Amino acid sequence: MSHINLLFLLDSQWKIRRPRPANKDGNWEGQNGGDFFEFISDPSLRQIYRMVFERVKSEQREICLPLRCDTPNLRREAYVRIRPVNVEGGDYLEVENGTLSETPRPSVPLLDPHTARDETFLSICSWCKRVKVNDTEWVEVEDAIHRLKLFGRPTLPRLTHGMCPTCYHDLMASVTARAPRP
Ligand SMILES: [Zn+2]
């Protein structure tokens, strides 16, 4: 299975144009004209996207990156593809977010926005959805719940979105990799 979740154009000011939500996950139709970067709260993610966009624009070639777009009860392997397009005489970047595969799982309250939270914080990687369990380790959410003994607690830590060192390094490497010679 493979389907598109979200598709939109970005103009030269990084404004969202013609967004098309393809499923119920988000109502992006209302975002026409909105600033893409206002939707990204994590500074490292903003930096990566900015670099990817600049690169696609300057080299006029697409970049496709794998990422995870999980929901509480689905592990979802996904991708984001950015490519230069010309629509009615205007140059845009087309951003496509799609799902490659989904695996159902028992619902994970830590990822559910309706779960009661306390004043503690946990970092989750915006890109791979791994959770930081100590100074050096980021693990799958199920492992983090086990390791941090979060199961059955009346309230759970708040999640702050950041980027794990592995994703940051890998993304920087793929964005700054030298373009293949024509
Ligand atoms: Zn990560």
Residues whose N, C-alpha, C, O or C-beta is under 5 A from the ligand:
A	BS01	ZN	C125 W127 C128 K129 C164 C167
